[in-house]
Amino acid sequence: MTERTEPDESLLPRVQPRFRLQWEQAQQSWVLLYPEGMVKLNQSAGEIMKRCDGARSVQQIIDDLEHTFEIDDLGGDVRDFLQIATRQSWLEWV
């Protein structure tokens, strides 16, 4: 496990253990739960975060999102979000 503030695409992103990613029916969105509260994610962020399982590379996440939503050129947006999520300590890189 590596603590970092910038993504390293040679590693695999996964949700930090202190957070729990789950679908919140009452919020109708994906949320990150942690002892002090909750972060409500928008649809795009939820789709990216649920793929950050420590088993997929950044490129595999991008490819899966592009295939699932039939959209090209998501790489920049996904990488931008991963950078934000890393700086927020929502992700760790393994």
C-alpha positions in Angstrom: 0.0 0.0 0.0 1.3 3.4 -0.9 0.2 6.8 0.6 0.3 9.4 -2.1 -1.3 12.6 -3.3 -0.8 12.0 -7.0 -2.0 8.8 -8.9 0.7 6.4 -10.0 -0.7 4.5 -13.0 1.8 1.7 -12.5 -0.2 0.9 -9.3 -3.9 -0.1 -8.9 -6.4 2.2 -7.2 -8.7 0.9 -4.5 -11.0 2.6 -1.9 -9.1 3.4 1.3 -10.0 0.9 4.1 -11.4 3.6 6.4 -14.1 4.3 3.8 -17.0 2.1 2.7 -18.4 2.6 -0.7 -22.1 1.6 -1.0 -25.3 2.5 -2.8 -27.5 4.6 -0.6 -31.1 4.1 -1.5 -32.3 7.1 0.5 -29.8 9.3 -1.4 -30.3 7.5 -4.7 -26.5 7.7 -5.2 -23.2 6.0 -4.3 -21.7 7.3 -1.1 -18.4 6.9 0.8 -19.1 6.2 4.5 -16.5 6.9 7.1 -16.7 7.2 10.9 -17.1 11.0 10.8 -19.8 11.1 8.1 -20.6 10.5 4.5 -19.5 11.8 1.1 -22.3 11.7 -1.5 -20.9 11.0 -5.0 -22.4 12.1 -8.2 -23.2 9.4 -10.8 -19.9 9.7 -12.6 -17.8 9.6 -9.4 -19.8 6.6 -8.2 -19.2 4.7 -11.4 -15.5 5.3 -11.2 -15.1 4.6 -7.5 -17.0 1.3 -7.7 -14.4 0.1 -10.2 -11.5 1.1 -7.9 -11.1 -2.4 -6.4 -7.4 -2.8 -6.3 -7.6 -5.4 -9.2 -8.0 -3.0 -12.2 -5.6 -0.6 -13.7 -6.5 2.9 -14.5 -6.7 2.0 -18.2 -8.9 -1.0 -17.4 -11.3 1.3 -15.5 -11.3 3.7 -18.4 -11.9 0.9 -21.0 -14.8 -0.5 -18.9 -16.5 2.9 -18.5 -16.1 3.6 -22.2 -17.6 0.2 -23.1 -20.4 0.3 -20.5 -21.6 3.8 -21.4 -20.6 3.7 -25.1 -18.6 6.9 -24.8 -15.1 7.5 -26.1 -12.3 9.7 -24.7 -13.1 9.4 -21.0 -9.5 9.0 -20.0 -8.9 12.7 -19.2 -12.0 13.0 -17.0 -11.3 9.7 -15.2 -7.7 10.6 -14.5 -8.8 14.1 -13.3 -11.3 12.4 -10.9 -8.7 9.9 -9.7 -6.3 12.7 -8.9 -9.1 14.5 -6.8 -10.0 11.2 -5.1 -6.4 10.5 -4.2 -5.9 14.0 -2.8 -9.0 13.6 -0.7 -7.5 10.3 0.6 -10.5 8.3 -0.7 -8.1 6.0 -2.7 -5.0 4.1 -2.0 -2.7 2.8 -4.7 -1.5 -0.8 -4.4 
